[in-house]
Amino acid sequence: MTVFALGLNHNSAPLDLRGRFAFSLEQLAPTLHGFRDQILASRQSKAGNSGPEATILSTCNRTELYVAGSQTMVQPAVDWLARIGGVSSASLMDHAYVVEGSAAARHAFRVASGLDSMVLGEPQILGQMKQAVREATQAGTVGSTLHQLFQRGFSVAKEVRSSTEIGAHSISMAAASVRLASQLFEDLSQIKVLFVGAGEMIELVATHFAAKTPKAMAVANRTLERGEKLAGRLGAEAIRLADLPQRLHEFDAVISCTASSLPLIGLGAVERALKARKHRPMFMVDLAVPRDIEPEVAKLDDVYLYTVDELAGLVQSAGEKRQAAVAQAEAIIETGVQSFVHWLGQRNTVPLIQALNAQADDWREHEVARARKQLARGANVDEVLEALSRGLTQKMLHGTLAELHASDGEHRVQLAQTVSRLFLRSSSRNPAETPNEH
């Protein structure tokens, strides 16, 4: 049993490639089931009887598949993910990464703690990871190993946030969006802002903009009821997504983040909006992966379009205090990693322990049955007990002694030391460490 993570993120892959591998919450369960079915059907998995544990984390910055199973599942997982994204396995691995064992745990804990985020220390990723685990648990693809991995990761992330100042100076995507808008418009209280979508990210951005009391705000969402709910909290207008092309020209700033697989705002719609606005500038932020706004829009005069990746430079902060917090967080993470690796190692010995107990039970039952037969025939009790103990001892030592006699050289020395540790713990004299006197 091993744990590995296969993924691509804002550091390893461009925005458009990441968009090929983005999954909405509704897609996670069927996608996870498809992955397990594929692995079970693959030649590499035929040695095992059960499918792997699996969880998918998909955000605007990353898509990662976490798997607990056989090491032979790595390549089938790569092939499966490449097929999902419509690229070759080689092309995927040009931009993806695979981490296994302790490295996988370390990566998961760093992600949960915000150390692997575009915005260092940002808290949103922890909630997204928890949601991903909930979806996988409900889908039945999380077992005890991934449960331990993520629960330990959540505990580490909590300790990082409570014990360090890793997120004290971070600038969120939402705050960065407001900062960019304020650079274009002198007074944000005089602009009209449109939010496309009603998810967690849009709610965060909308809250930041609402603090600047813009002239008007509106929320456009595919599900009007959800849009109305967010609009009601903001004191904004709720509009239908279908009405967006006709209303686009009314807004000075447009921030979009939906789970749509295709762009919602096209080049033509923006061109018409600019014409109706008499080319007054429009500020647009596309936080979605895949894109909500066609990339060609960025080439238009009087449009200032920023993608999630382009905001990265605005949310970087450094300084000695920040770096000290990072070092402290890494130390907390490393302690958590070692604890998980120790747990996983113990778990991997469970089948061996079970097999040893079963073997010992077989030997005991055999010797007890033979002793009972001898007693039933009237044999002396002391002689029967002596034979019973000798039989058990010989069975327990037979394999070990055979290995010792068959080994030679350095291997025999190492084996002798191991046997001594296992069988001569209470002995005052360890033959493996005593020079041969003969």
Secondary structure, DSSP 8 states (H G I E B T S, - for coil): -EEEEEEEETTTS-HHHHHHT---HHHHHHHHHHHHHHHHHSGGGTT-SS--EEEEEE-SSEEEEEEEE-GGGHHHHHHHHHHHHTS-HHHHHTT-EEEETHHHHHHHHHHHTTTTSSSTT-SHHHHHHHHHHHHHHHHT---HHHHHHHHHHHHHHHHHHHHS-TTTT---HHHHHHHHHHHH-S-GGG-EEEEE--SHHHHHHHHHHHTT--SEEEEEESSHHHHHHHHHHHT-EEEEGGGHHHHGGG-SEEEE----SS-SB-HHHHHHHHHHTTT--EEEEE--SS-SB-GGGGGSTTEEEEETTTTGGGS----HHHHHHHHHHHHHHHHHHHHHHHHHHHHHTHHHHHHHHHHHHHHHHHHHHHHHHHHHTT--HHHHHHHHHHHHHHHHHHHHHHHHHH--HHHHHHHHHHHHHHH-TT-S--GGGS----
